């Protein structure tokens, strides 16, 4: 698992978080002048790809126990 390691302790195995090196990016003057709405939707800003055209996440299927069951017909 990146960012973690397993250490042996007297109590047993322990998962210890390891700090990752920080990355710094240089912001261009155009980026500094960008409005808040451009920052909130980078796909729209960079590629002209609005949220309305992006595919939505597939609807989750109901768990098998929650599906309606067929009723037995009397007769």
ABEGO torsion letter per residue (X at the ends): XBGBBBBBBAAEBBBBBBBBBBBBBBBBAAAAABBAAAAABAAAAAAGBBAAABBBBBBBBBBAAABBBBBBBBX
